[in-house]
Amino acid sequence: MSKIALVDDDRNILTSVSMTLEAEGFEVNTYNDGQAALEAFNKSMPDMAVLDIKMPRMDGMDLLQRLRQKTTMPVIFLTSKDDEIDEVLGLRMGADDYVKKPFSQRLLVERIRALLRRQDAIAGDVVGDTEETKVLVRGELRMDPLRHAVTWKGQDVSLTVTEFLLLQALAQRPGFVKSRDQLMDVAYDDQVYVDDRTIDSHIKRLRKKMRSVDDEFTAIETLYGIGYRYNEEP
């Protein structure tokens, strides 16, 4: 049973969404501000967090920033219809997805399940020997899907589930272009719609993390209007 943390200062959302998730078989813990959630996470980390952006004491952005210092667990933001800037900033900071308020609870459940399935595929102990599970080496890049481990020039790089899947998809076929639609298919289930900006934000965050260990990292190339490709470096 996956443990989901739901963090929102709207008690109606906490009550209704937690009931829906529990009916779907999840274990749910609710918190009405980021500080309370962080204190609980320091004792026991959930499998996934669903965070509102605007909350008292500690907002979702601050909580995400602190979480990314210690965990790559999937995080979904709940945003209002006017929070476009916050959505992009949240994705660049390391959120895996966002859902706009007011939202369909069925949509939220689908996105939670999609991210958890991908996390299980990366971290599962018993998996088939496929291209998605083999250790991948491309020049200075080494990716171990079973351990969710990435190194560049021997240095560890901590990636979220979505970032890992996007990098893996690009690096599997160096020199070949992946369109945004193809990358969406890699990172999300077919029934989950995301726009181009979401993929772009994940790629920007991915580049930033790689450049944190090598400021000359240029392996991910943007082809404007087309997509992205991985260029294997010597």
C-alpha positions in Angstrom: 0.0 0.0 0.0 1.6 3.3 -1.1 1.7 6.1 1.4 0.5 9.5 0.0 1.0 12.8 1.8 -1.6 15.4 1.0 -0.7 18.9 2.0 -3.2 21.7 1.6 -4.7 24.5 3.8 -8.2 23.8 2.4 -9.9 21.3 4.8 -12.5 20.5 2.2 -9.9 19.3 -0.2 -8.0 17.4 2.5 -11.2 15.6 3.4 -12.6 14.8 0.0 -9.3 13.9 -1.7 -8.2 11.7 1.2 -11.4 9.8 1.1 -11.1 9.3 -2.6 -7.4 8.1 -2.3 -8.2 5.8 0.6 -11.1 4.3 -1.5 -8.5 3.6 -4.2 -6.3 1.7 -1.8 -3.8 4.3 -0.7 -2.7 5.1 2.8 -3.1 8.9 3.2 -1.8 11.4 5.7 -3.0 14.9 5.6 -1.4 18.2 6.7 -2.7 21.7 6.5 0.6 23.5 6.1 4.1 22.8 4.9 5.8 23.1 8.3 3.6 20.3 9.8 4.3 18.1 6.8 8.0 18.7 6.9 8.2 17.7 10.6 6.3 14.5 9.8 8.5 13.8 6.8 11.6 14.1 8.9 10.3 11.1 10.9 8.9 9.0 8.1 9.0 9.8 4.4 5.9 9.0 2.3 6.0 7.4 -1.2 4.6 10.5 -2.8 3.5 14.0 -1.8 0.7 16.1 -3.3 1.3 19.7 -2.3 -0.7 22.9 -2.6 1.5 25.9 -3.5 0.0 28.6 -1.4 -0.1 27.7 2.3 0.6 29.4 5.7 3.8 28.9 7.7 5.6 27.1 4.9 4.3 27.1 1.3 4.6 24.3 -1.2 7.6 25.9 -3.0 9.6 26.1 0.3 8.6 22.5 1.2 9.6 21.2 -2.2 13.0 22.9 -2.0 13.6 21.2 1.4 12.4 17.9 0.2 14.7 17.9 -2.8 17.7 18.2 -0.5 17.0 14.7 0.8 14.6 12.7 -1.5 13.6 12.2 -5.1 10.2 10.9 -4.3 7.5 12.0 -6.8 5.8 15.3 -6.0 2.6 16.7 -7.6 1.6 20.3 -7.2 -2.0 21.5 -6.8 -2.2 25.0 -8.5 -4.9 27.5 -9.1 -5.8 28.5 -12.6 -3.8 31.8 -12.2 -0.6 30.1 -11.0 1.1 29.6 -14.4 4.4 31.2 -13.2 4.3 29.0 -10.1 3.7 25.9 -12.1 6.8 26.5 -14.2 8.9 27.4 -11.2 7.7 24.4 -9.3 8.7 22.1 -12.2 12.1 23.7 -12.5 12.6 23.1 -8.7 11.9 19.4 -9.1 8.2 18.7 -9.0 7.1 15.9 -11.3 3.7 17.1 -12.3 0.9 19.6 -11.5 -2.9 19.5 -11.4 -4.9 22.7 -11.7 -7.7 23.6 -9.3 -10.6 22.9 -9.6 -9.6 19.4 -10.6 -11.1 16.1 -11.3 -10.2 13.7 -8.5 -10.1 10.9 -11.0 -7.5 12.8 -13.0 -5.4 13.2 -9.8 -5.7 9.5 -9.0 -4.5 8.7 -12.6 -1.5 11.0 -12.3 -0.6 9.6 -8.9 -0.8 6.0 -10.2 1.3 6.9 -13.3 4.1 8.3 -11.3 4.1 5.5 -8.8 4.2 2.9 -11.6 7.2 4.6 -13.1 8.9 4.8 -9.8 8.3 1.1 -9.2 9.6 0.3 -12.7 12.9 2.2 -11.9 13.3 0.9 -8.4 11.8 -2.6 -8.6 13.9 -5.5 -7.3 12.4 -8.0 -9.7 12.2 -6.8 -13.3 13.0 -8.2 -16.8 16.2 -7.7 -18.6 15.1 -4.9 -21.0 16.5 -1.7 -22.4 14.7 0.2 -19.7 16.3 -1.9 -16.9 19.9 -2.4 -18.1 22.7 -0.2 -16.9 23.2 2.5 -19.6 26.6 4.0 -20.3 27.0 6.9 -22.8 30.4 8.5 -22.6 30.6 10.2 -19.2 27.0 9.2 -18.3 26.1 6.1 -16.4 22.5 5.3 -15.5 21.4 2.3 -13.3 17.6 2.0 -13.5 17.4 -0.6 -10.8 19.1 1.6 -8.3 17.7 4.9 -9.7 21.4 6.0 -9.8 23.0 8.5 -12.2 26.6 9.6 -12.4 28.3 12.0 -14.7 32.1 11.9 -14.8 31.9 9.8 -11.7 29.8 12.3 -9.7 26.4 11.4 -8.4 23.4 13.3 -9.8 20.1 13.1 -8.0 17.1 13.0 -10.4 13.4 12.8 -9.9 11.5 9.9 -11.5 10.4 12.1 -14.4 13.9 13.5 -15.0 15.4 10.1 -14.9 12.9 8.7 -17.5 13.4 11.6 -19.8 17.2 11.4 -19.7 17.1 7.6 -20.2 14.8 8.0 -23.2 17.2 10.5 -24.8 20.4 8.7 -24.0 19.2 5.3 -25.2 19.5 6.6 -28.8 22.2 9.2 -29.1 21.9 11.5 -32.1 18.2 10.7 -32.6 15.6 13.4 -32.1 12.8 12.8 -29.5 9.8 15.1 -30.1 8.0 16.5 -27.1 5.1 14.2 -27.8 7.4 11.2 -27.6 8.9 12.4 -24.4 5.4 12.9 -22.9 4.6 9.3 -23.7 7.8 8.3 -21.8 7.0 10.3 -18.7 3.2 10.1 -18.6 0.4 7.6 -19.2 -1.5 8.1 -22.5 -4.6 9.3 -20.6 -2.7 12.0 -18.8 -2.4 15.2 -20.8 0.5 17.6 -20.3 1.5 20.5 -22.5 4.9 21.3 -24.1 5.9 23.7 -21.4 5.9 20.8 -18.8 8.4 18.8 -20.8 10.5 21.9 -21.4 10.6 22.7 -17.7 11.7 19.2 -16.8 14.5 19.4 -19.4 15.7 22.7 -18.0 15.7 21.3 -14.5 17.6 18.2 -15.8 20.2 20.3 -17.5 20.7 22.4 -14.4 21.3 19.3 -12.3 23.8 17.9 -14.8 25.6 21.3 -14.9 25.8 21.4 -11.1 28.5 18.7 -11.4 29.9 19.8 -14.8 29.2 23.4 -15.9 30.3 22.4 -19.4 27.6 19.8 -19.8 26.0 20.1 -23.3 24.9 16.6 -24.1 21.2 17.5 -24.3 20.5 19.6 -27.4 17.4 21.5 -28.2 16.1 21.5 -31.7 13.7 24.4 -31.7 10.2 23.5 -32.9 11.2 19.8 -33.1 12.3 18.4 -29.8 15.5 17.2 -28.1 18.4 14.8 -28.7 21.3 13.4 -26.7 24.7 13.9 -28.2 27.2 11.4 -26.9 30.4 13.1 -25.8 33.8 11.4 -26.1 
